[in-house]
Amino acid sequence: MRALVLGGAGGMGQGVARDLIKQPQVSDVVLGDLYPDPDRLSGKLRDSEKTNLIKMDVNDHDAMVNRFKEIDVVVNCAGPFYKTAVPVAKAAVEAKVNYIDICDDYEGTEILFNSEIDRMAKEAGITVLTGMGSDPGTNNVLVKWYADRLDRVDDIYLYWVVSIAELAGAAWDHSLHMTLGKIPQYLNGELVYVEGGTEPVAEQFLEPLGACHVRYVGHPQPLTIPRYIKEVKNVIIKGALIPLWVDELIREQKETGLLGTEPLEVKGAKITPYDLALKLWETIPQGRDNGPQSSGLKVIVKGERDGKQVTYTADMVGRMAPGTGLPASIAALMMDAGDVTEKGVVAPEGGIDPAKFLAAFLKRGARIHQTEKISSMFEV
């Protein structure tokens, strides 16, 4: 298998590539990046005979198409995905090569499903698998795993926290962007749009994270999960950056207009508040708490089986790069093995076999703490 990882010199892209080069069926891993500096790569990737680092710009459509024709699967890790998911997927479809991304921006997902990309992919007989990272990605697969064990699914809650100690590059752009404006949630059987960054709740995550406050964020699952789990009533996703002072400061910046996207004239220059805030967030002031070197996920699925109420819960904690990169690598290998048969645009819960994925995920050292609670519907 020949793979091209776009954004390959970034943290998430390297997380994908490090797993791919270990697999005997993988012959080549092309690392495409706008800044192809070998010093950015880990030693294992830099020294591997399977890797080739090249310059690639997501805005150069023709160059992407020509290069994509030489490989078997494109894995897009070049965020932020509200800017990159659509153009890269278009190039892959034109090149007639299978495509995977770790898109966590709902805008890109919405366009992929509702544009000509879906039709073109089906006609070309290829798969456009979107959102195959950690969140979305692994948690979508867990939702499907639990949903298949229920007669009816009622409520799905997806919670996550990311430590700023793990943030870099485009991840900061996504982290600010996901709280802006009205964002999708699936409430009472309907897709609705709520104000991003609102309705904080305290949720317990695995140690060393503990109790964390999470808020409404703009991720794709409220758009995708109801496509595949028709009876679900609520798909709610909330997330946060930790430590708490980070999310609180972002909220204050939003409320005071410091995340505004309309340009302002300052001393004769046009400045967008959002771009300035994004630049300043790239450097955390010395002495501030950066949080633990780990991030966390929680999945809660509630429904009915055999006339009883059932609640499944899954918790994970770990580093963000491997946690995001491994799922995309596993999906690429599943595609190569013929285990992903859905054509056109598809989300993880619609195209990935949960049993095969989770077996591969756990084999790589992942740990998932799961609980099942069963109660009679008539208990008081």
C-alpha positions as CSV (number, residue, x, y, z in Angstrom):
1,M,0.0,0.0,0.0
2,R,1.2,3.5,-0.9
3,A,-0.1,6.3,1.4
4,L,0.1,10.0,1.3
5,V,-0.3,11.9,4.6
6,L,-1.1,15.5,4.0
7,G,0.1,17.7,6.9
8,G,2.6,14.9,7.3
9,A,5.2,16.9,9.2
10,G,2.6,18.0,11.8
11,G,1.9,16.2,15.0
12,M,-1.3,14.5,13.9
13,G,0.2,13.5,10.5
14,Q,3.3,12.0,12.1
15,G,1.0,10.1,14.4
16,V,-0.5,8.5,11.3
17,A,2.8,7.9,9.6
18,R,4.5,6.3,12.6
19,D,2.0,3.6,12.6
20,L,1.9,3.1,8.8
21,I,5.6,2.5,8.4
22,K,5.4,-0.4,10.9
23,Q,3.0,-2.3,8.7
24,P,4.6,-4.8,6.2
25,Q,1.9,-4.2,3.6
26,V,2.8,-0.5,3.5
27,S,5.6,0.2,1.0
28,D,5.6,4.0,0.8
29,V,4.4,6.8,3.0
30,V,4.6,10.2,1.3
31,L,4.6,13.1,3.8
32,G,3.2,16.1,2.1
33,D,3.5,19.4,4.0
34,L,3.5,23.1,3.3
35,Y,6.7,23.4,5.4
36,P,8.7,20.2,4.5
37,D,11.5,20.6,7.0
38,P,13.1,17.2,7.9
39,D,14.0,18.6,11.3
40,R,10.3,18.7,12.2
41,L,10.1,14.9,11.8
42,S,10.7,12.3,14.5
43,G,13.9,10.3,14.1
44,K,12.0,7.1,13.1
45,L,10.2,8.9,10.3
46,R,13.3,10.7,9.1
47,D,15.3,7.5,9.0
48,S,12.7,5.2,7.5
49,E,13.2,4.0,4.0
50,K,9.5,4.1,3.5
51,T,9.0,7.8,4.0
52,N,9.4,10.7,1.5
53,L,8.9,14.3,2.7
54,I,7.7,16.7,0.0
55,K,6.3,20.2,-0.3
56,M,2.5,20.2,-0.9
57,D,0.0,23.1,-0.8
58,V,-3.7,22.3,-0.3
59,N,-4.5,25.3,-2.5
60,D,-2.7,23.8,-5.5
61,H,-5.4,21.6,-6.9
62,D,-3.6,20.3,-10.0
63,A,-0.4,19.4,-8.1
64,M,-2.5,17.4,-5.5
65,V,-4.4,15.5,-8.2
66,N,-1.2,14.6,-10.1
67,R,0.5,13.3,-7.0
68,F,-2.6,11.5,-5.6
69,K,-2.8,9.4,-8.8
70,E,0.5,7.7,-7.7
71,I,-0.8,6.4,-4.4
72,D,-3.6,4.2,-2.9
73,V,-5.0,6.4,-0.1
74,V,-4.8,10.0,1.0
75,V,-4.9,10.7,4.7
76,N,-5.6,14.4,5.2
77,C,-4.2,15.8,8.5
78,A,-3.7,19.3,7.3
79,G,-6.1,21.5,9.4
80,P,-8.0,23.6,10.1
81,F,-10.5,21.4,8.3
82,Y,-13.1,24.1,7.7
83,K,-10.5,25.3,5.2
84,T,-8.9,22.1,3.9
85,A,-11.3,19.2,4.0
86,V,-13.3,20.1,0.9
87,P,-10.4,21.1,-1.5
88,V,-8.3,18.0,-0.6
89,A,-11.3,15.6,-0.9
90,K,-12.1,17.2,-4.3
91,A,-8.6,16.5,-5.5
92,A,-8.7,12.9,-4.2
93,V,-12.1,12.3,-6.0
94,E,-10.7,13.7,-9.2
95,A,-7.7,11.5,-8.9
96,K,-10.0,8.5,-8.1
97,V,-8.1,7.6,-4.9
98,N,-9.6,6.7,-1.5
99,Y,-9.6,9.5,1.0
100,I,-9.5,9.8,4.8
101,D,-9.4,12.9,7.0
102,I,-9.5,13.7,10.6
103,C,-11.9,16.6,10.0
104,D,-13.3,18.0,13.3
105,D,-15.0,21.0,11.8
106,Y,-18.7,20.6,11.1
107,E,-18.7,23.0,8.1
108,G,-16.3,20.8,6.1
109,T,-18.3,17.7,6.9
110,E,-21.6,19.4,5.9
111,I,-20.2,20.3,2.5
112,L,-18.7,16.9,1.9
113,F,-22.0,15.2,2.4
114,N,-24.2,17.7,0.6
115,S,-22.0,18.6,-2.5
116,E,-21.1,16.9,-5.7
117,I,-18.2,15.3,-4.0
118,D,-20.4,12.5,-2.7
119,R,-21.8,11.8,-6.2
120,M,-18.4,12.0,-7.8
121,A,-16.9,9.6,-5.3
122,K,-19.7,7.0,-5.8
123,E,-19.3,7.2,-9.5
124,A,-15.6,6.8,-9.2
125,G,-16.1,3.8,-6.8
126,I,-14.0,5.3,-4.0
127,T,-14.6,6.1,-0.4
128,V,-14.4,9.5,1.2
129,L,-14.1,8.7,4.9
130,T,-14.4,11.9,7.0
131,G,-13.8,12.5,10.7
132,M,-11.6,9.4,11.3
133,G,-9.5,10.8,14.2
134,S,-10.2,10.7,17.9
135,D,-13.2,13.0,18.2
136,P,-14.7,12.6,15.7
137,G,-13.5,9.1,14.9
138,T,-12.9,6.6,17.7
139,N,-15.9,7.9,19.7
140,N,-18.2,7.5,16.6
141,V,-17.1,3.9,16.3
142,L,-17.8,3.3,20.0
143,V,-21.2,4.9,19.5
144,K,-21.9,2.4,16.7
145,W,-20.5,-0.5,18.8
146,Y,-23.0,0.3,21.6
147,A,-25.9,1.1,19.3
148,D,-25.7,-2.3,17.8
149,R,-26.2,-3.8,21.2
150,L,-29.4,-1.9,21.9
151,D,-33.0,-2.2,20.5
152,R,-33.3,1.6,20.6
153,V,-30.9,4.4,21.1
154,D,-32.2,7.5,22.8
155,D,-29.3,9.7,23.9
156,I,-25.7,10.1,22.9
157,Y,-23.3,12.3,24.8
158,L,-19.8,12.9,23.5
159,Y,-17.4,14.8,25.8
160,W,-13.7,15.6,25.3
161,V,-10.9,17.7,26.8
162,V,-7.6,18.6,25.3
163,S,-4.7,20.0,27.3
164,I,-3.0,23.1,25.8
165,A,0.3,21.3,26.6
166,E,-0.6,19.3,23.5
167,L,-1.8,22.0,21.2
168,A,0.2,23.4,18.3
169,G,-0.4,24.9,14.8
170,A,-3.8,24.5,13.2
171,A,-5.2,22.9,16.4
172,W,-5.4,26.3,17.9
173,D,-7.4,27.6,15.0
174,H,-9.9,24.9,15.4
175,S,-10.1,25.3,19.1
176,L,-11.1,29.0,18.8
177,H,-13.2,28.5,15.7
178,M,-15.4,25.7,17.2
179,T,-16.9,28.2,19.8
180,L,-17.9,30.9,17.3
181,G,-21.5,31.6,16.3
182,K,-24.2,29.1,16.1
183,I,-23.1,25.4,16.0
184,P,-25.1,22.2,15.4
185,Q,-26.5,19.9,18.1
186,Y,-29.1,17.2,17.7
187,L,-31.8,17.8,20.3
188,N,-35.2,16.2,20.7
189,G,-35.0,14.6,17.3
190,E,-34.1,17.7,15.4
191,L,-30.9,19.4,14.2
192,V,-30.7,22.8,15.9
193,Y,-28.0,25.5,16.2
194,V,-27.0,26.7,19.6
195,E,-24.5,29.3,20.7
196,G,-21.0,27.9,20.7
197,G,-19.1,27.8,24.0
198,T,-22.2,27.9,26.2
199,E,-24.0,25.6,28.6
200,P,-21.0,24.4,30.7
201,V,-21.3,21.1,32.6
202,A,-18.8,19.4,34.9
203,E,-17.9,15.9,33.7
204,Q,-15.5,13.3,35.3
205,F,-12.7,12.1,33.2
206,L,-10.1,9.4,33.9
207,E,-7.0,10.5,35.9
208,P,-4.9,12.6,35.7
209,L,-7.7,14.8,34.3
210,G,-10.5,14.4,36.9
211,A,-13.4,16.8,36.9
212,C,-13.5,19.1,33.9
213,H,-16.0,21.7,32.6
214,V,-17.1,21.2,29.0
215,R,-19.3,23.4,26.7
216,Y,-21.1,23.2,23.4
217,V,-18.6,22.9,20.5
218,G,-18.9,22.8,16.8
219,H,-18.0,19.2,15.8
220,P,-19.6,17.0,13.1
221,Q,-21.3,14.2,15.1
222,P,-24.7,15.9,15.4
223,L,-24.8,16.0,11.6
224,T,-23.5,12.5,10.9
225,I,-24.7,10.2,13.7
226,P,-28.5,10.7,13.0
227,R,-27.8,9.6,9.4
228,Y,-27.0,6.1,10.6
229,I,-28.8,5.8,13.9
230,K,-32.3,7.0,12.9
231,E,-34.2,6.7,16.1
232,V,-31.8,8.7,18.3
233,K,-33.3,11.7,20.1
234,N,-30.2,13.6,21.3
235,V,-26.6,13.8,20.0
236,I,-24.8,16.3,22.2
237,I,-21.2,17.1,22.0
238,K,-19.3,19.3,24.4
239,G,-15.6,19.9,24.8
240,A,-13.0,22.1,26.4
241,L,-9.4,23.1,26.5
242,I,-7.8,22.6,29.9
243,P,-6.7,24.0,32.3
244,L,-10.0,25.8,33.1
245,W,-8.4,29.3,32.8
246,V,-7.9,28.7,29.0
247,D,-11.6,28.1,28.2
248,E,-12.6,30.9,30.5
249,L,-10.3,33.3,28.8
250,I,-11.5,32.2,25.3
251,R,-15.1,32.9,26.5
252,E,-14.2,36.4,27.6
253,Q,-12.4,37.1,24.4
254,K,-15.5,36.0,22.5
255,E,-17.8,38.2,24.6
256,T,-15.6,41.2,24.2
257,G,-15.2,40.9,20.4
258,L,-11.6,39.8,20.5
259,L,-12.5,36.8,18.4
260,G,-14.4,38.8,15.8
261,T,-13.8,38.0,12.1
262,E,-14.6,41.4,10.6
263,P,-11.4,43.4,9.8
264,L,-10.8,46.6,11.8
265,E,-8.6,49.5,10.8
266,V,-5.8,50.2,13.3
267,K,-3.3,53.0,12.5
268,G,-4.0,52.5,8.8
269,A,-3.7,48.7,8.8
270,K,-6.5,46.2,8.5
271,I,-6.5,43.7,11.4
272,T,-8.9,40.9,12.1
273,P,-9.3,40.4,15.8
274,Y,-9.6,36.6,15.4
275,D,-6.2,36.4,13.5
276,L,-4.5,38.5,16.2
277,A,-5.9,36.4,19.0
278,L,-4.9,33.2,17.2
279,K,-1.4,34.5,16.9
280,L,-1.1,35.4,20.5
281,W,-2.5,32.0,21.7
282,E,0.5,30.4,20.0
283,T,2.6,31.4,22.9
284,I,1.4,30.7,26.4
285,P,2.6,33.3,28.9
286,Q,5.5,32.0,31.0
287,G,4.4,30.7,34.4
288,R,0.9,29.8,33.4
289,D,-0.4,26.3,34.1
290,N,-0.3,24.3,30.8
291,G,-2.2,21.3,32.2
292,P,-1.3,17.6,32.0
293,Q,0.4,16.0,29.0
294,S,-2.7,14.2,28.2
295,S,-6.3,14.6,26.9
296,G,-9.5,12.7,27.4
297,L,-12.7,11.3,25.8
298,K,-16.0,10.2,27.3
299,V,-18.8,8.5,25.3
300,I,-22.2,7.9,26.9
301,V,-24.9,6.0,25.0
302,K,-28.3,5.5,26.5
303,G,-31.2,3.4,25.2
304,E,-33.4,0.3,25.6
305,R,-32.8,-3.4,25.3
306,D,-35.3,-6.2,26.2
307,G,-37.5,-3.6,27.9
308,K,-34.8,-2.4,30.2
309,Q,-32.8,0.9,30.2
310,V,-29.2,0.5,29.4
311,T,-26.4,3.0,29.6
312,Y,-23.0,2.4,28.1
313,T,-20.0,4.6,29.1
314,A,-16.5,4.6,27.6
315,D,-13.6,6.6,28.9
316,M,-10.1,7.1,27.5
317,V,-7.1,9.2,28.4
318,G,-3.8,9.7,26.6
319,R,-1.7,11.8,24.2
320,M,-3.5,13.6,21.4
321,A,-1.2,12.8,18.5
322,P,-1.3,9.0,18.7
323,G,-4.9,9.1,19.8
324,T,-5.8,10.9,16.7
325,G,-3.3,9.4,14.3
326,L,-3.8,5.7,15.1
327,P,-7.5,5.6,14.1
328,A,-6.8,7.2,10.7
329,S,-3.9,4.7,10.1
330,I,-6.1,1.7,11.1
331,A,-8.8,3.0,8.7
332,A,-6.3,3.2,5.9
333,L,-5.2,-0.3,6.5
334,M,-8.8,-1.5,6.6
335,M,-9.4,0.2,3.3
336,D,-6.4,-1.6,1.8
337,A,-7.7,-4.9,3.2
338,G,-11.2,-4.4,1.6
339,D,-12.9,-4.0,5.0
340,V,-14.3,-0.5,4.1
341,T,-16.9,-1.2,1.4
342,E,-19.1,1.9,1.5
343,K,-18.6,4.2,-1.4
344,G,-19.1,8.0,-1.5
345,V,-18.9,10.2,1.5
346,V,-19.2,8.3,4.8
347,A,-18.6,9.0,8.5
348,P,-16.8,6.4,10.8
349,E,-20.1,5.1,12.3
350,G,-21.4,4.4,8.8
351,G,-18.3,2.8,7.2
352,I,-16.1,1.3,9.8
353,D,-16.6,-2.2,11.3
354,P,-16.4,-1.5,15.1
355,A,-15.2,-5.0,16.0
356,K,-12.3,-4.9,13.5
357,F,-11.4,-1.4,14.3
358,L,-11.4,-1.8,18.1
359,A,-9.4,-5.0,17.9
360,A,-6.7,-3.2,15.9
361,F,-6.9,-0.2,18.3
362,L,-6.5,-2.2,21.4
363,K,-3.7,-4.3,19.8
364,R,-1.8,-1.0,19.5
365,G,-2.0,-0.5,23.3
366,A,-5.1,1.6,23.6
367,R,-7.1,1.4,26.8
368,I,-10.8,1.9,27.0
369,H,-12.6,1.9,30.4
370,Q,-16.1,0.7,29.7
371,T,-19.2,0.3,31.9
372,E,-22.7,-1.0,31.3
373,K,-25.6,-0.1,33.6
374,I,-28.9,-1.9,33.2
375,S,-32.1,-0.9,35.1
376,S,-35.7,-1.8,34.8
377,M,-37.9,0.9,33.2
378,F,-40.3,0.5,36.1
379,E,-37.8,1.1,38.9
380,V,-38.5,4.0,41.2
